[in-house]
Amino acid sequence: MYKNCREELLAVLTEYVKEKGENEFTRAEALAAMRRAGSKYKSGSVSAHLSYRCCANVPRYYKPMYDDYEKIGDGLYRIKDYKENNL
């Protein structure tokens, strides 16, 4: 179904923020959404993708890097460009 953790996480979080009605979530909410979706990925992998592998505004220590999310507060994230891509 999904090719990798990045693809699954983005799909699950897109559905989550649609249901929530607000484009912001914590790491705990992201992990819970992935568990509910039946993800095969471990919480460490999911956290790594959310926190730095796919986060636009953090230092770039690892490759590949994607700009799927933005950190908007202490432990708070949003899907970057969500409104443009999902309305």
N, CA, C and O atoms as a Tinker XYZ file with bonds, in Angstrom:
   348  protein
     1  N      0.830000   -1.198000    0.000000    73     2
     2  CA     0.000000    0.000000    0.000000    64     1     3
     3  C      0.864000    1.246000    0.000000    63     2     4     5
     4  O      0.815000    2.030000   -0.948000    81     3
     5  N      1.653000    1.444000    1.044000    73     3     6
     6  CA     2.579000    2.576000    1.088000    64     5     7
     7  C      3.986000    2.056000    0.830000    63     6     8     9
     8  O      4.323000    0.938000    1.217000    81     7
     9  N      4.799000    2.868000    0.179000    73     7    10
    10  CA     6.158000    2.446000   -0.140000    64     9    11
    11  C      7.099000    2.549000    1.045000    63    10    12    13
    12  O      8.061000    1.786000    1.143000    81    11
    13  N      6.830000    3.491000    1.953000    73    11    14
    14  CA     7.765000    3.713000    3.060000    64    13    15
    15  C      7.077000    4.453000    4.205000    63    14    16    17
    16  O      5.910000    4.830000    4.109000    81    15
    17  N      7.818000    4.648000    5.275000    73    15    18
    18  CA     7.293000    5.309000    6.470000    64    17    19
    19  C      6.866000    6.740000    6.161000    63    18    20    21
    20  O      5.822000    7.193000    6.631000    81    19
    21  N      7.654000    7.441000    5.386000    73    19    22
    22  CA     7.337000    8.836000    5.039000    64    21    23
    23  C      5.972000    8.923000    4.365000    63    22    24    25
    24  O      5.139000    9.745000    4.747000    81    23
    25  N      5.744000    8.082000    3.370000    73    23    26
    26  CA     4.502000    8.107000    2.617000    64    25    27
    27  C      3.303000    7.766000    3.512000    63    26    28    29
    28  O      2.260000    8.416000    3.439000    81    27
    29  N      3.464000    6.751000    4.346000    73    27    30
    30  CA     2.379000    6.352000    5.243000    64    29    31
    31  C      2.084000    7.435000    6.273000    63    30    32    33
    32  O      0.922000    7.751000    6.527000    81    31
    33  N      3.118000    8.000000    6.861000    73    31    34
    34  CA     2.937000    9.036000    7.875000    64    33    35
    35  C      2.207000   10.244000    7.310000    63    34    36    37
    36  O      1.301000   10.775000    7.952000    81    35
    37  N      2.587000   10.682000    6.120000    73    35    38
    38  CA     1.933000   11.830000    5.515000    64    37    39
    39  C      0.465000   11.544000    5.225000    63    38    40    41
    40  O     -0.387000   12.403000    5.449000    81    39
    41  N      0.161000   10.355000    4.734000    73    39    42
    42  CA    -1.234000    9.991000    4.456000    64    41    43
    43  C     -2.059000    9.922000    5.738000    63    42    44    45
    44  O     -3.176000   10.437000    5.794000    81    43
    45  N     -1.507000    9.287000    6.759000    73    43    46
    46  CA    -2.226000    9.146000    8.032000    64    45    47
    47  C     -2.442000   10.511000    8.686000    63    46    48    49
    48  O     -3.532000   10.793000    9.185000    81    47
    49  N     -1.421000   11.352000    8.687000    73    47    50
    50  CA    -1.563000   12.666000    9.319000    64    49    51
    51  C     -2.474000   13.595000    8.523000    63    50    52    53
    52  O     -3.151000   14.442000    9.106000    81    51
    53  N     -2.501000   13.450000    7.214000    73    51    54
    54  CA    -3.425000   14.242000    6.401000    64    53    55
    55  C     -4.867000   13.899000    6.783000    63    54    56    57
    56  O     -5.696000   14.793000    6.950000    81    55
    57  N     -5.159000   12.620000    6.920000    73    55    58
    58  CA    -6.497000   12.202000    7.356000    64    57    59
    59  C     -6.784000   12.681000    8.775000    63    58    60    61
    60  O     -7.894000   13.116000    9.079000    81    59
    61  N     -5.776000   12.597000    9.639000    73    59    62
    62  CA    -5.955000   13.002000   11.035000    64    61    63
    63  C     -6.314000   14.487000   11.139000    63    62    64    65
    64  O     -7.251000   14.843000   11.854000    81    63
    65  N     -5.583000   15.354000   10.438000    73    63    66
    66  CA    -5.883000   16.786000   10.553000    64    65    67
    67  C     -7.208000   17.139000    9.878000    63    66    68    69
    68  O     -7.879000   18.085000   10.289000    81    67
    69  N     -7.586000   16.391000    8.852000    73    67    70
    70  CA    -8.917000   16.596000    8.248000    64    69    71
    71  C     -9.998000   16.312000    9.281000    63    70    72    73
    72  O    -10.932000   17.096000    9.447000    81    71
    73  N     -9.861000   15.170000    9.983000    73    71    74
    74  CA   -10.840000   14.797000   11.009000    64    73    75
    75  C    -10.826000   15.779000   12.170000    63    74    76    77
    76  O    -11.877000   16.140000   12.701000    81    75
    77  N     -9.647000   16.205000   12.557000    73    75    78
    78  CA    -9.492000   17.118000   13.683000    64    77    79
    79  C    -10.005000   18.515000   13.341000    63    78    80    81
    80  O    -10.504000   19.231000   14.209000    81    79
    81  N     -9.880000   18.893000   12.076000    73    79    82
    82  CA   -10.317000   20.215000   11.648000    64    81    83
    83  C     -9.301000   21.301000   11.921000    63    82    84    85
    84  O     -9.624000   22.488000   11.861000    81    83
    85  N     -8.081000   20.908000   12.219000    73    83    86
    86  CA    -7.017000   21.865000   12.523000    64    85    87
    87  C     -5.687000   21.243000   12.119000    63    86    88    89
    88  O     -5.402000   20.095000   12.461000    81    87
    89  N     -4.881000   22.000000   11.394000    73    87    90
    90  CA    -3.608000   21.494000   10.910000    64    89    91
    91  C     -2.507000   21.708000   11.946000    63    90    92    93
    92  O     -1.581000   22.493000   11.742000    81    91
    93  N     -2.629000   21.001000   13.043000    73    91    94
    94  CA    -1.546000   20.955000   14.030000    64    93    95
    95  C     -1.724000   19.692000   14.879000    63    94    96    97
    96  O     -2.839000   19.226000   15.117000    81    95
    97  N     -0.586000   19.159000   15.324000    73    95    98
    98  CA    -0.601000   17.911000   16.077000    64    97    99
    99  C      0.716000   17.765000   16.824000    63    98   100   101
   100  O      1.727000   18.357000   16.447000    81    99
   101  N      0.689000   16.982000   17.872000    73    99   102
   102  CA     1.887000   16.689000   18.640000    64   101   103
   103  C      2.489000   15.371000   18.145000    63   102   104   105
   104  O      1.867000   14.641000   17.373000    81   103
   105  N      3.675000   15.091000   18.592000    73   103   106
   106  CA     4.311000   13.819000   18.259000    64   105   107
   107  C      3.462000   12.662000   18.806000    63   106   108   109
   108  O      3.285000   11.647000   18.132000    81   107
   109  N      2.944000   12.819000   20.022000    73   107   110
   110  CA     2.107000   11.779000   20.616000    64   109   111
   111  C      0.855000   11.529000   19.767000    63   110   112   113
   112  O      0.454000   10.381000   19.582000    81   111
   113  N      0.251000   12.576000   19.262000    73   111   114
   114  CA    -0.919000   12.418000   18.396000    64   113   115
   115  C     -0.543000   11.701000   17.098000    63   114   116   117
   116  O     -1.297000   10.857000   16.614000    81   115
   117  N      0.604000   12.032000   16.544000    73   115   118
   118  CA     1.071000   11.374000   15.318000    64   117   119
   119  C      1.308000    9.890000   15.556000    63   118   120   121
   120  O      0.914000    9.055000   14.743000    81   119
   121  N      1.954000    9.564000   16.673000    73   119   122
   122  CA     2.208000    8.160000   16.997000    64   121   123
   123  C      0.903000    7.402000   17.209000    63   122   124   125
   124  O      0.759000    6.272000   16.743000    81   123
   125  N     -0.039000    8.008000   17.902000    73   123   126
   126  CA    -1.330000    7.371000   18.146000    64   125   127
   127  C     -2.095000    7.162000   16.837000    63   126   128   129
   128  O     -2.723000    6.120000   16.646000    81   127
   129  N     -2.047000    8.136000   15.947000    73   127   130
   130  CA    -2.726000    8.004000   14.656000    64   129   131
   131  C     -2.116000    6.870000   13.841000    63   130   132   133
   132  O     -2.841000    6.122000   13.184000    81   131
   133  N     -0.804000    6.736000   13.876000    73   131   134
   134  CA    -0.144000    5.643000   13.152000    64   133   135
   135  C     -0.520000    4.292000   13.756000    63   134   136   137
   136  O     -0.747000    3.332000   13.021000    81   135
   137  N     -0.587000    4.205000   15.076000    73   135   138
   138  CA    -0.989000    2.948000   15.725000    64   137   139
   139  C     -2.417000    2.567000   15.316000    63   138   140   141
   140  O     -2.693000    1.418000   14.971000    81   139
   141  N     -3.323000    3.563000   15.363000    73   139   142
   142  CA    -4.720000    3.305000   14.989000    64   141   143
   143  C     -4.833000    2.841000   13.533000    63   142   144   145
   144  O     -5.705000    2.042000   13.193000    81   143
   145  N     -3.947000    3.349000   12.689000    73   143   146
   146  CA    -3.959000    2.978000   11.275000    64   145   147
   147  C     -3.337000    1.602000   11.029000    63   146   148   149
   148  O     -3.370000    1.093000    9.909000    81   147
   149  N     -2.773000    1.007000   12.077000    73   147   150
   150  CA    -2.172000   -0.311000   11.940000    64   149   151
   151  C     -0.791000   -0.298000   11.321000    63   150   152   153
   152  O     -0.381000   -1.272000   10.689000    81   151
   153  N     -0.076000    0.788000   11.495000    73   151   154
   154  CA     1.254000    0.922000   10.899000    64   153   155
   155  C      2.212000   -0.162000   11.396000    63   154   156   157
   156  O      2.162000   -0.570000   12.556000    81   155
   157  N      3.068000   -0.608000   10.512000    73   155   158
   158  CA     4.095000   -1.587000   10.866000    64   157   159
   159  C      5.358000   -0.911000   11.392000    63   158   160   161
   160  O      6.264000   -1.584000   11.883000    81   159
   161  N      5.423000    0.417000   11.291000    73   159   162
   162  CA     6.633000    1.138000   11.674000    64   161   163
   163  C      6.704000    1.371000   13.177000    63   162   164   165
   164  O      5.697000    1.662000   13.822000    81   163
   165  N      7.894000    1.241000   13.716000    73   163   166
   166  CA     8.119000    1.459000   15.141000    64   165   167
   167  C      8.022000    2.938000   15.458000    63   166   168   169
   168  O      8.231000    3.792000   14.596000    81   167
   169  N      7.700000    3.224000   16.711000    73   167   170
   170  CA     7.518000    4.623000   17.118000    64   169   171
   171  C      8.787000    5.444000   16.908000    63   170   172   173
   172  O      8.699000    6.635000   16.607000    81   171
   173  N      9.959000    4.840000   17.059000    73   171   174
   174  CA    11.207000    5.565000   16.825000    64   173   175
   175  C     11.365000    6.012000   15.387000    63   174   176   177
   176  O     11.848000    7.114000   15.127000    81   175
   177  N     10.964000    5.173000   14.456000    73   175   178
   178  CA    11.027000    5.534000   13.034000    64   177   179
   179  C     10.042000    6.645000   12.711000    63   178   180   181
   180  O     10.367000    7.583000   11.983000    81   179
   181  N      8.849000    6.534000   13.251000    73   179   182
   182  CA     7.832000    7.561000   13.016000    64   181   183
   183  C      8.293000    8.892000   13.600000    63   182   184   185
   184  O      8.185000    9.927000   12.944000    81   183
   185  N      8.802000    8.872000   14.821000    73   183   186
   186  CA     9.291000   10.099000   15.467000    64   185   187
   187  C     10.429000   10.723000   14.676000    63   186   188   189
   188  O     10.474000   11.941000   14.508000    81   187
   189  N     11.345000    9.899000   14.191000    73   187   190
   190  CA    12.478000   10.412000   13.413000    64   189   191
   191  C     12.000000   11.092000   12.137000    63   190   192   193
   192  O     12.502000   12.157000   11.777000    81   191
   193  N     11.046000   10.495000   11.458000    73   191   194
   194  CA    10.533000   11.113000   10.238000    64   193   195
   195  C      9.841000   12.432000   10.539000    63   194   196   197
   196  O     10.046000   13.417000    9.829000    81   195
   197  N      9.040000   12.460000   11.565000    73   195   198
   198  CA     8.322000   13.683000   11.913000    64   197   199
   199  C      9.268000   14.765000   12.404000    63   198   200   201
   200  O      9.159000   15.916000   11.981000    81   199
   201  N     10.187000   14.419000   13.283000    73   199   202
   202  CA    11.005000   15.407000   13.981000    64   201   203
   203  C     12.148000   15.989000   13.168000    63   202   204   205
   204  O     12.499000   17.156000   13.345000    81   203
   205  N     12.743000   15.187000   12.269000    73   203   206
   206  CA    13.856000   15.765000   11.519000    64   205   207
   207  C     13.998000   15.277000   10.086000    63   206   208   209
   208  O     14.427000   16.062000    9.240000    81   207
   209  N     13.679000   14.078000    9.770000    73   207   210
   210  CA    13.870000   13.624000    8.378000    64   209   211
   211  C     12.942000   14.358000    7.419000    63   210   212   213
   212  O     13.311000   14.600000    6.270000    81   211
   213  N     11.751000   14.713000    7.872000    73   211   214
   214  CA    10.755000   15.324000    6.990000    64   213   215
   215  C     10.270000   16.676000    7.499000    63   214   216   217
   216  O      9.204000   17.144000    7.099000    81   215
   217  N     11.032000   17.296000    8.365000    73   215   218
   218  CA    10.628000   18.570000    8.960000    64   217   219
   219  C     11.411000   19.705000    8.313000    63   218   220   221
   220  O     12.642000   19.703000    8.318000    81   219
   221  N     10.692000   20.667000    7.759000    73   219   222
   222  CA    11.298000   21.728000    6.949000    64   221   223
   223  C     12.198000   22.679000    7.732000    63   222   224   225
   224  O     13.182000   23.178000    7.185000    81   223
   225  N     11.889000   22.933000    8.968000    73   223   226
   226  CA    12.595000   24.002000    9.671000    64   225   227
   227  C     13.429000   23.497000   10.853000    63   226   228   229
   228  O     13.414000   24.089000   11.932000    81   227
   229  N     14.143000   22.416000   10.639000    73   227   230
   230  CA    15.109000   21.921000   11.619000    64   229   231
   231  C     16.465000   21.774000   10.941000    63   230   232   233
   232  O     16.535000   21.701000    9.714000    81   231
   233  N     17.554000   21.730000   11.729000    73   231   234
   234  CA    18.875000   21.566000   11.119000    64   233   235
   235  C     18.945000   20.293000   10.280000    63   234   236   237
   236  O     18.361000   19.271000   10.639000    81   235
   237  N     19.642000   20.362000    9.195000    73   235   238
   238  CA    19.729000   19.247000    8.250000    64   237   239
   239  C     20.960000   18.387000    8.523000    63   238   240   241
   240  O     22.049000   18.655000    8.016000    81   239
   241  N     20.762000   17.346000    9.335000    73   239   242
   242  CA    21.853000   16.439000    9.675000    64   241   243
   243  C     21.810000   15.141000    8.876000    63   242   244   245
   244  O     22.837000   14.482000    8.714000    81   243
   245  N     20.642000   14.770000    8.381000    73   243   246
   246  CA    20.471000   13.479000    7.730000    64   245   247
   247  C     19.957000   13.650000    6.309000    63   246   248   249
   248  O     19.249000   14.616000    6.022000    81   247
   249  N     20.291000   12.757000    5.445000    73   247   250
   250  CA    19.792000   12.728000    4.068000    64   249   251
   251  C     19.058000   11.412000    3.881000    63   250   252   253
   252  O     19.453000   10.439000    4.524000    81   251
   253  N     18.036000   11.297000    3.065000    73   251   254
   254  CA    17.387000   12.412000    2.385000    64   253   255
   255  C     16.504000   13.204000    3.335000    63   254   256   257
   256  O     16.042000   12.690000    4.354000    81   255
   257  N     16.285000   14.431000    2.994000    73   255   258
   258  CA    15.423000   15.295000    3.793000    64   257   259
   259  C     14.247000   15.742000    2.935000    63   258   260   261
   260  O     14.386000   15.993000    1.738000    81   259
   261  N     13.103000   15.834000    3.569000    73   259   262
   262  CA    11.885000   16.263000    2.886000    64   261   263
   263  C     11.258000   17.387000    3.690000    63   262   264   265
   264  O     11.526000   17.533000    4.883000    81   263
   265  N     10.437000   18.168000    3.045000    73   263   266
   266  CA     9.794000   19.309000    3.698000    64   265   267
   267  C      8.292000   19.078000    3.874000    63   266   268   269
   268  O      7.480000   19.907000    3.465000    81   267
   269  N      7.932000   17.955000    4.481000    73   267   270
   270  CA     6.526000   17.611000    4.648000    64   269   271
   271  C      5.869000   18.322000    5.821000    63   270   272   273
   272  O      4.672000   18.604000    5.779000    81   271
   273  N      6.636000   18.615000    6.871000    73   271   274
   274  CA     6.094000   19.175000    8.113000    64   273   275
   275  C      6.881000   20.409000    8.538000    63   274   276   277
   276  O      8.012000   20.630000    8.102000    81   275
   277  N      6.259000   21.200000    9.392000    73   275   278
   278  CA     6.924000   22.339000   10.021000    64   277   279
   279  C      6.713000   22.245000   11.520000    63   278   280   281
   280  O      5.622000   21.914000   11.986000    81   279
   281  N      7.747000   22.535000   12.260000    73   279   282
   282  CA     7.619000   22.630000   13.708000    64   281   283
   283  C      7.098000   24.023000   14.017000    63   282   284   285
   284  O      7.690000   25.019000   13.599000    81   283
   285  N      5.985000   24.096000   14.753000    73   283   286
   286  CA     5.360000   25.400000   15.020000    64   285   287
   287  C      5.358000   25.751000   16.496000    63   286   288   289
   288  O      4.843000   26.801000   16.880000    81   287
   289  N      5.920000   24.896000   17.322000    73   287   290
   290  CA     5.990000   25.148000   18.751000    64   289   291
   291  C      6.705000   23.997000   19.419000    63   290   292   293
   292  O      7.166000   23.067000   18.758000    81   291
   293  N      6.793000   24.066000   20.726000    73   291   294
   294  CA     7.471000   23.015000   21.478000    64   293   295
   295  C      6.674000   21.714000   21.364000    63   294   296   297
   296  O      5.632000   21.559000   22.001000    81   295
   297  N      7.168000   20.793000   20.556000    73   295   298
   298  CA     6.490000   19.522000   20.357000    64   297   299
   299  C      5.242000   19.601000   19.505000    63   298   300   301
   300  O      4.434000   18.673000   19.512000    81   299
   301  N      5.064000   20.686000   18.771000    73   299   302
   302  CA     3.869000   20.900000   17.963000    64   301   303
   303  C      4.274000   21.052000   16.497000    63   302   304   305
   304  O      5.211000   21.781000   16.169000    81   303
   305  N      3.549000   20.351000   15.622000    73   303   306
   306  CA     3.872000   20.328000   14.197000    64   305   307
   307  C      2.630000   20.592000   13.371000    63   306   308   309
   308  O      1.507000   20.546000   13.873000    81   307
   309  N      2.852000   20.874000   12.082000    73   307   310
   310  CA     1.758000   20.948000   11.113000    64   309   311
   311  C      2.266000   20.423000    9.775000    63   310   312   313
   312  O      3.470000   20.367000    9.526000    81   311
   313  N      1.325000   20.043000    8.926000    73   311   314
   314  CA     1.679000   19.618000    7.581000    64   313   315
   315  C      1.938000   20.874000    6.761000    63   314   316   317
   316  O      1.074000   21.744000    6.652000    81   315
   317  N      3.108000   20.959000    6.198000    73   315   318
   318  CA     3.475000   22.123000    5.398000    64   317   319
   319  C      2.645000   22.130000    4.120000    63   318   320   321
   320  O      2.458000   21.091000    3.486000    81   319
   321  N      2.158000   23.286000    3.753000    73   319   322
   322  CA     1.372000   23.475000    2.528000    64   321   323
   323  C      0.079000   22.661000    2.518000    63   322   324   325
   324  O     -0.445000   22.344000    1.450000    81   323
   325  N     -0.430000   22.326000    3.682000    73   323   326
   326  CA    -1.663000   21.529000    3.765000    64   325   327
   327  C     -2.832000   22.196000    3.051000    63   326   328   329
   328  O     -3.524000   21.541000    2.272000    81   327
   329  N     -3.064000   23.459000    3.293000    73   327   330
   330  CA    -4.216000   24.144000    2.706000    64   329   331
   331  C     -4.138000   24.149000    1.191000    63   330   332   333
   332  O     -5.144000   23.911000    0.523000    81   331
   333  N     -2.978000   24.413000    0.643000    73   331   334
   334  CA    -2.824000   24.466000   -0.797000    64   333   335
   335  C     -3.041000   23.093000   -1.434000    63   334   336   337
   336  O     -3.535000   23.013000   -2.559000    81   335
   337  N     -2.691000   22.042000   -0.757000    73   335   338
   338  CA    -2.762000   20.710000   -1.347000    64   337   339
   339  C     -4.038000   19.953000   -1.028000    63   338   340   341
   340  O     -4.320000   18.942000   -1.670000    81   339
   341  N     -4.810000   20.404000   -0.067000    73   339   342
   342  CA    -5.900000   19.558000    0.418000    64   341   343
   343  C     -7.261000   20.237000    0.519000    63   342   344   345
   344  O     -8.167000   19.684000    1.143000    81   343
   345  N     -7.432000   21.392000   -0.063000    73   343   346
   346  CA    -8.764000   22.019000   -0.022000    64   345   347
   347  C     -9.549000   21.685000   -1.263000    63   346   348
   348  O    -10.690000   22.123000   -1.408000    81   347
